[in-house]
């Protein structure tokens, strides 16, 4: 028979192992938190609930690795400068690849490694355990371009079947993170933590093991209407707030919607030469501290906000 002390010891061991392998943040959510909960009562789509993968799941572990501040700011620091070794017509793409490797892909691989090690540990203890790709899954579709895959064959198709087009993620790491007490959603549709704001990546581990849950965030992290820099930053108009949001509540579910097809079009420099530069809604966020280096476009938005506040 499993005792309370057994559960506490296993929880401590799991968290210690995850951190030894490189996780900076680790939180635990009981499976009941994946039922619709207030204030928005969102539910996971069919086939994307933790219990769809492990029917007797009892806990979901959320792990995070930060994106280093200088990594996040490097493209913004260089976008308005000449880069001597890089031709001007490919500079934007060069900087996006730089960020993608150091602020995206590296964390993806490391989080998957951490999750595998934790999964091995729990499986040896007798608990079925599963983790997921850190980033979205983008299966190839015969005869379709990358943009068509993102946007779906038609807007009607997307509304009928999935607002995420073909890029189905097996499990929402963002929703797992809020339910594990690591943070809350911000207006930019990204999970904010007290430690790193929106600048981290998550993975999730589903297990049959009973673990001690962490408390949900009790105080808002997103500055809400006092800030809205992320909404002002998006030149594509890809982020819109939901109509039924109670701004005094903690955002366990996202208060905003992001049009993925509009977001991806920002990289078309022929049509949008001054559009978002790979995550500007993330880059400009002042949580936990105001960014040091910003592009001229973002600096102008920030200075305008200061003047309005004054």
NUSEZA-951834 format. One record per residue (C-alpha): residue in one letter; residue number from 1; x, y, z. Coordinates in nm, 2 decimals, decimal comma. Layout:
res	n	c1	c2	c3
a	NUM	X	Y	Z $
...
end
This chain:
res	n	c1	c2	c3
x	1	0,00	0,00	0,00 $
x	2	0,14	0,34	-0,10 $
x	3	0,16	0,58	0,19 $
x	4	0,17	0,96	0,20 $
x	5	0,53	0,94	0,29 $
x	6	0,60	0,72	-0,02 $
x	7	0,43	0,97	-0,24 $
x	8	0,63	1,26	-0,10 $
x	9	0,96	1,07	-0,14 $
x	10	0,88	0,97	-0,50 $
x	11	0,79	1,33	-0,58 $
x	12	1,11	1,46	-0,43 $
x	13	1,32	1,20	-0,62 $
x	14	1,15	1,28	-0,95 $
x	15	1,21	1,66	-0,91 $
x	16	1,57	1,60	-0,80 $
x	17	1,64	1,38	-1,10 $
x	18	1,48	1,63	-1,35 $
x	19	1,68	1,91	-1,21 $
x	20	2,00	1,71	-1,21 $
x	21	1,95	1,65	-1,58 $
x	22	1,90	2,02	-1,65 $
x	23	1,54	2,12	-1,58 $
x	24	1,52	2,46	-1,41 $
x	25	1,15	2,45	-1,33 $
x	26	0,96	2,14	-1,23 $
x	27	0,59	2,13	-1,13 $
x	28	0,33	1,86	-1,08 $
x	29	-0,04	1,86	-1,17 $
x	30	-0,29	1,60	-1,06 $
x	31	-0,48	1,46	-1,35 $
x	32	-0,81	1,62	-1,22 $
x	33	-0,68	1,96	-1,32 $
x	34	-0,71	1,85	-1,69 $
x	35	-1,09	1,85	-1,65 $
x	36	-1,24	2,18	-1,75 $
x	37	-1,17	2,43	-1,46 $
x	38	-1,27	2,79	-1,40 $
x	39	-1,27	3,06	-1,52 $
x	40	-1,28	2,96	-1,89 $
x	41	-1,36	2,58	-1,86 $
x	42	-1,16	2,49	-2,17 $
x	43	-1,12	2,12	-2,24 $
x	44	-0,85	1,93	-2,43 $
x	45	-0,96	1,83	-2,78 $
x	46	-1,04	1,46	-2,82 $
x	47	-0,72	1,26	-2,85 $
x	48	-0,51	1,53	-2,67 $
x	49	-0,60	1,47	-2,31 $
x	50	-0,33	1,30	-2,09 $
x	51	-0,58	1,02	-2,02 $
x	52	-0,60	0,95	-2,40 $
x	53	-0,24	0,83	-2,38 $
x	54	-0,23	0,66	-2,04 $
x	55	-0,58	0,58	-1,92 $
x	56	-0,48	0,54	-1,56 $
x	57	-0,27	0,86	-1,55 $
x	58	-0,26	1,02	-1,21 $
x	59	0,00	1,30	-1,25 $
x	60	0,15	1,53	-1,52 $
x	61	0,50	1,66	-1,46 $
x	62	0,58	1,99	-1,63 $
x	63	0,95	2,07	-1,69 $
x	64	1,10	2,39	-1,83 $
x	65	1,43	2,52	-1,95 $
x	66	1,49	2,90	-1,99 $
x	67	1,59	3,08	-2,31 $
x	68	1,89	3,29	-2,21 $
x	69	1,83	3,66	-2,21 $
x	70	2,12	3,73	-2,44 $
x	71	2,00	3,46	-2,68 $
x	72	1,66	3,62	-2,69 $
x	73	1,80	3,97	-2,75 $
x	74	2,08	3,89	-3,00 $
x	75	1,86	3,90	-3,31 $
x	76	1,71	4,23	-3,19 $
x	77	2,05	4,37	-3,12 $
x	78	2,18	4,29	-3,47 $
x	79	1,87	4,34	-3,69 $
x	80	1,94	4,71	-3,74 $
x	81	2,32	4,67	-3,78 $
x	82	2,53	4,57	-4,07 $
x	83	2,66	4,21	-4,02 $
x	84	2,98	4,21	-4,22 $
x	85	3,00	3,83	-4,30 $
x	86	2,63	3,80	-4,39 $
x	87	2,47	3,94	-4,72 $
x	88	2,19	4,19	-4,64 $
x	89	1,93	4,00	-4,83 $
x	90	1,97	3,69	-4,61 $
x	91	2,04	3,86	-4,28 $
x	92	1,69	3,82	-4,14 $
x	93	1,69	3,45	-4,21 $
x	94	2,04	3,42	-4,07 $
x	95	1,93	3,58	-3,74 $
x	96	1,62	3,37	-3,72 $
x	97	1,82	3,05	-3,76 $
x	98	2,06	3,17	-3,49 $
x	99	1,77	3,22	-3,25 $
x	100	1,60	2,90	-3,36 $
x	101	1,90	2,69	-3,27 $
x	102	2,00	2,86	-2,95 $
x	103	1,66	2,96	-2,82 $
x	104	1,44	2,68	-2,95 $
x	105	1,60	2,36	-3,08 $
x	106	1,86	2,33	-2,80 $
x	107	1,59	2,34	-2,53 $
x	108	1,37	2,11	-2,73 $
x	109	1,64	1,84	-2,74 $
x	110	1,74	1,88	-2,37 $
x	111	1,38	1,87	-2,25 $
x	112	1,31	1,55	-2,44 $
x	113	1,63	1,40	-2,29 $
x	114	1,52	1,51	-1,94 $
x	115	1,17	1,36	-1,99 $
x	116	1,32	1,03	-2,12 $
x	117	1,54	1,00	-1,81 $
x	118	1,25	1,07	-1,57 $
x	119	1,03	0,84	-1,77 $
x	120	1,29	0,56	-1,74 $
x	121	1,31	0,61	-1,36 $
x	122	0,93	0,60	-1,32 $
x	123	0,89	0,30	-1,54 $
x	124	1,15	0,11	-1,34 $
x	125	0,93	0,19	-1,03 $
x	126	0,64	0,02	-1,21 $
x	127	0,45	0,32	-1,35 $
x	128	0,36	0,36	-1,71 $
x	129	0,50	0,70	-1,82 $
x	130	0,51	0,90	-2,14 $
x	131	0,65	1,23	-2,27 $
x	132	0,61	1,42	-2,60 $
x	133	0,80	1,62	-2,86 $
x	134	0,87	1,96	-2,72 $
x	135	0,76	2,14	-3,03 $
x	136	0,47	2,10	-3,26 $
x	137	0,44	1,81	-3,51 $
x	138	0,43	1,91	-3,88 $
x	139	0,36	1,60	-4,09 $
x	140	0,42	1,63	-4,46 $
x	141	0,12	1,64	-4,68 $
x	142	0,16	1,54	-5,05 $
x	143	0,11	1,82	-5,29 $
x	144	0,09	2,09	-5,02 $
x	145	0,34	2,37	-4,94 $
x	146	0,45	2,45	-4,59 $
x	147	0,21	2,75	-4,58 $
x	148	-0,08	2,54	-4,70 $
x	149	-0,01	2,28	-4,43 $
x	150	-0,02	2,56	-4,17 $
x	151	-0,33	2,72	-4,30 $
x	152	-0,52	2,40	-4,40 $
x	153	-0,70	2,35	-4,73 $
x	154	-0,95	2,62	-4,64 $
x	155	-1,06	2,85	-4,36 $
x	156	-1,38	2,65	-4,34 $
x	157	-1,18	2,33	-4,29 $
x	158	-0,99	2,49	-4,01 $
x	159	-1,31	2,60	-3,83 $
x	160	-1,47	2,27	-3,87 $
x	161	-1,18	2,04	-3,77 $
x	162	-0,90	2,23	-3,59 $
x	163	-0,80	2,59	-3,53 $
x	164	-0,44	2,47	-3,54 $
x	165	-0,46	2,35	-3,91 $
x	166	-0,26	2,03	-3,97 $
x	167	0,00	2,11	-3,70 $
x	168	-0,15	1,90	-3,43 $
x	169	0,04	1,89	-3,10 $
x	170	-0,02	1,57	-2,91 $
x	171	-0,04	1,75	-2,58 $
x	172	-0,04	2,12	-2,48 $
x	173	0,27	2,18	-2,28 $
x	174	0,15	2,53	-2,20 $
x	175	-0,17	2,41	-2,04 $
x	176	0,02	2,14	-1,85 $
x	177	0,26	2,42	-1,72 $
x	178	-0,02	2,63	-1,59 $
x	179	-0,19	2,33	-1,43 $
x	180	0,14	2,23	-1,26 $
x	181	0,17	2,57	-1,10 $
x	182	0,47	2,70	-1,30 $
x	183	0,29	3,01	-1,44 $
x	184	-0,01	3,16	-1,61 $
x	185	-0,09	3,25	-1,97 $
x	186	-0,01	3,61	-2,08 $
x	187	-0,19	3,82	-2,33 $
x	188	0,06	3,70	-2,59 $
x	189	-0,08	3,34	-2,56 $
x	190	0,25	3,23	-2,41 $
x	191	0,29	3,10	-2,05 $
x	192	0,47	3,35	-1,82 $
x	193	0,66	3,24	-1,52 $
x	194	0,78	3,46	-1,23 $
x	195	1,14	3,35	-1,30 $
x	196	1,17	3,40	-1,68 $
x	197	0,85	3,57	-1,80 $
x	198	0,76	3,41	-2,14 $
x	199	1,13	3,31	-2,21 $
x	200	1,13	2,93	-2,15 $
x	201	1,02	2,62	-2,32 $
x	202	0,83	2,33	-2,17 $
x	203	0,78	1,96	-2,19 $
x	204	0,53	1,73	-2,02 $
x	205	0,55	1,38	-1,86 $
x	206	0,24	1,18	-1,80 $
x	207	0,26	0,90	-1,54 $
x	208	0,05	0,66	-1,35 $
x	209	0,25	0,76	-1,04 $
x	210	0,07	0,95	-0,77 $
x	211	0,28	1,26	-0,69 $
x	212	0,24	1,56	-0,46 $
x	213	0,08	1,84	-0,67 $
x	214	0,21	2,19	-0,67 $
x	215	-0,02	2,48	-0,59 $
x	216	-0,16	2,68	-0,88 $
x	217	-0,03	3,04	-0,93 $
x	218	-0,22	3,26	-0,68 $
x	219	-0,13	3,61	-0,81 $
x	220	-0,13	3,74	-1,17 $
x	221	0,20	3,74	-1,35 $
x	222	0,09	3,90	-1,67 $
x	223	0,05	4,28	-1,63 $
x	224	-0,27	4,27	-1,84 $
x	225	-0,41	4,61	-1,95 $
x	226	-0,13	4,79	-1,76 $
x	227	0,11	4,67	-2,03 $
x	228	-0,03	4,52	-2,36 $
x	229	0,31	4,56	-2,52 $
x	230	0,28	4,21	-2,68 $
x	231	-0,05	4,31	-2,85 $
x	232	0,10	4,64	-2,97 $
x	233	0,41	4,46	-3,10 $
x	234	0,23	4,22	-3,34 $
x	235	0,21	4,40	-3,68 $
x	236	0,02	4,11	-3,83 $
x	237	-0,28	4,14	-3,59 $
x	238	-0,24	3,77	-3,52 $
x	239	-0,32	3,79	-3,15 $
x	240	-0,67	3,88	-3,03 $
x	241	-0,82	3,86	-2,68 $
x	242	-1,11	3,63	-2,61 $
x	243	-1,45	3,80	-2,54 $
x	244	-1,52	3,60	-2,22 $
x	245	-1,20	3,68	-2,03 $
x	246	-1,23	3,78	-1,66 $
x	247	-0,90	3,98	-1,63 $
x	248	-0,91	3,95	-1,25 $
x	249	-0,87	3,57	-1,27 $
x	250	-0,55	3,37	-1,31 $
x	251	-0,52	3,27	-1,67 $
x	252	-0,51	2,89	-1,64 $
x	253	-0,64	2,88	-2,00 $
x	254	-0,52	3,12	-2,26 $
x	255	-0,70	3,46	-2,26 $
x	256	-0,61	3,51	-2,63 $
x	257	-0,62	3,35	-2,97 $
x	258	-0,33	3,34	-3,22 $
x	259	-0,39	3,30	-3,59 $
x	260	-0,10	3,07	-3,68 $
x	261	-0,13	3,14	-4,05 $
x	262	-0,09	3,52	-4,00 $
x	263	0,19	3,46	-3,76 $
x	264	0,39	3,25	-4,01 $
x	265	0,35	3,51	-4,28 $
x	266	0,56	3,76	-4,08 $
x	267	0,87	3,59	-4,24 $
x	268	0,77	3,70	-4,59 $
x	269	1,00	4,01	-4,61 $
x	270	0,88	4,09	-4,96 $
x	271	0,53	4,16	-4,83 $
x	272	0,61	4,26	-4,47 $
x	273	0,96	4,41	-4,46 $
x	274	0,92	4,54	-4,10 $
x	275	0,70	4,26	-3,96 $
x	276	0,76	4,06	-3,64 $
x	277	1,11	3,93	-3,61 $
x	278	1,07	3,57	-3,47 $
x	279	0,89	3,62	-3,14 $
x	280	0,88	4,00	-3,08 $
x	281	0,57	3,95	-2,87 $
x	282	0,79	3,74	-2,64 $
x	283	1,10	3,96	-2,67 $
x	284	0,93	4,29	-2,56 $
x	285	0,76	4,14	-2,25 $
x	286	0,88	4,33	-1,93 $
x	287	0,84	4,02	-1,71 $
x	288	1,05	3,97	-1,50 $
x	289	1,26	4,26	-1,61 $
x	290	1,26	4,49	-1,91 $
x	291	1,48	4,37	-2,20 $
x	292	1,81	4,54	-2,25 $
x	293	1,85	4,52	-2,63 $
x	294	1,56	4,58	-2,87 $
x	295	1,53	4,65	-3,24 $
x	296	1,45	5,01	-3,33 $
x	297	1,08	4,91	-3,40 $
x	298	1,04	4,75	-3,06 $
x	299	1,23	5,03	-2,88 $
x	300	0,99	5,28	-3,04 $
x	301	0,69	5,09	-2,91 $
x	302	0,83	5,07	-2,56 $
x	303	0,92	5,44	-2,56 $
x	304	0,56	5,53	-2,67 $
x	305	0,42	5,32	-2,39 $
x	306	0,64	5,50	-2,14 $
x	307	0,52	5,84	-2,26 $
x	308	0,16	5,74	-2,24 $
x	309	0,21	5,61	-1,88 $
x	310	0,38	5,94	-1,79 $
end
